[in-house]
Amino acid sequence: MKNRHMNQHSPVTRPTSDPRPARDWVKILAEYREPSTWRSSFELAATVGPFLLLWILAWLSLSVSYWLTFALSMLNAAFLLRLFAIQHDCGHGAFFKNRTVSDWLGRTLGVLTLTPYDVWQRTHSIHHSASGNLSRRGMGDVHTMTVAEYQESGPFTRLMYRLYRHPIVLFGLGPGYLFFLQNRIPLGLMNNLRYWISAMGTNAAIIGALAIILYFGGLMPILLIFVPSTLLAATAGVWLFYVQHQFETTHWEEEENWQLHEAAMHGSSHYVMPSVLQWLSANIGVHHVHHLYSRIPFYRLPEVLRDHVDLADGNRMTIRESFENARLHLWDEEGKRLLSFSQARARLKEMATPG
């Protein structure tokens, strides 16, 4: 049922219908945690192979048509996104049984995705351990204010928050800033030498790769292949990360009421996509299961949904609904809903009206 403060067009996602506590799923999901070396190797080859092939074809097409080169680079963004998803699984120790192999594969892929692996692994771990906790916002998440915080803020703070949450900033300027600039230093982890080594080592490898491309191909492969494919993959990645936790019936609580597994199950979406997009995104849309048990390899997540219908039905979000959810920016602690700015104004006006 829609919340009474929602307008008639507000999207609602279905919470999971399973009555058992979220923490009880951990033991069940542990049965799916073991990766297959053969399957992981196949998934890696099926992603790296097309990625390299499209890079080569795009390079060769420079002598034919710059538009063709650009089109091929756009297509290759999909495989770059999938490489990031594999790097993501490496960070959770979910891709190969040998953690050292997973870590070094992740570091190698981090050069292609412009993401220093050890820095990202740490910030992403913080995201998993604090997702949905209002008292621990600030690292590895999309900044979200409560209605009360927004109401109590000054005009400048409100303006900056509205700018930050605007689609042009979040999905237009944000991805390029994040991957091309912010990832160059271990922001938030500046006092730890390990993360400086990770960031600077990745930077050095990226510069080396770009220097080789520049030496053999000049500037055009960088401008027409590297930059467009990276930007599009980054934008898709930011969008996926956003919709995984930003939806009307998501889950936020203060520290005293927050529980890890409840936040994982009820604060993460099940983003339903066509099979080709599901494959290219490495099933990251099955995010509620991933947050409940992050050690499950991405290729086993559909197996979980086939075996457990209650999880398959939980927190479902269609692509259409995800675009509608992008209008929601403020968490209503009383109504337990994410609201748009206009809905928040109506909510505050209603609360201020006598009776």
Number of C-alpha atoms within 10 A of each C-alpha: 5 11 14 9 15 19 10 9 7 18 22 21 20 16 19 19 13 13 7 8 11 18 15 11 16 14 10 12 19 14 10 16 19 15 20 16 13 10 14 19 13 12 18 16 12 12 19 17 12 14 20 14 12 21 20 13 14 27 22 13 16 18 10 11 12 17 13 16 24 23 16 22 26 23 19 26 25 22 23 27 24 25 26 23 20 25 28 23 23 27 26 19 23 24 33 22 16 12 15 12 14 21 22 15 19 27 22 17 24 25 19 18 23 22 28 29 27 22 23 21 19 15 18 18 16 17 20 18 16 23 27 27 20 20 13 14 17 14 17 17 18 17 13 20 18 18 23 15 13 18 14 11 13 10 11 9 12 16 12 11 17 14 13 15 20 15 15 11 14 17 18 15 13 18 23 18 14 16 18 17 11 14 20 19 18 23 15 13 14 12 10 10 11 13 22 20 16 21 24 16 16 26 20 12 16 18 13 12 14 16 15 12 16 14 10 9 13 13 13 15 23 17 12 22 25 20 16 20 26 25 20 22 25 26 23 18 20 18 17 17 16 18 22 22 24 24 29 29 25 24 25 27 16 13 13 8 9 18 18 17 21 17 24 27 28 23 24 30 31 29 22 18 16 9 10 9 13 16 15 18 24 23 24 25 25 27 25 28 26 22 23 25 22 20 21 25 26 26 18 15 21 15 11 19 16 11 10 14 13 14 22 20 16 23 27 21 23 16 13 9 18 23 13 16 24 18 21 23 26 24 27 19 16 8 13 15 21 28 26 20 16 12 19 24 14 14 18 14 10 12 10 9 7 5 5
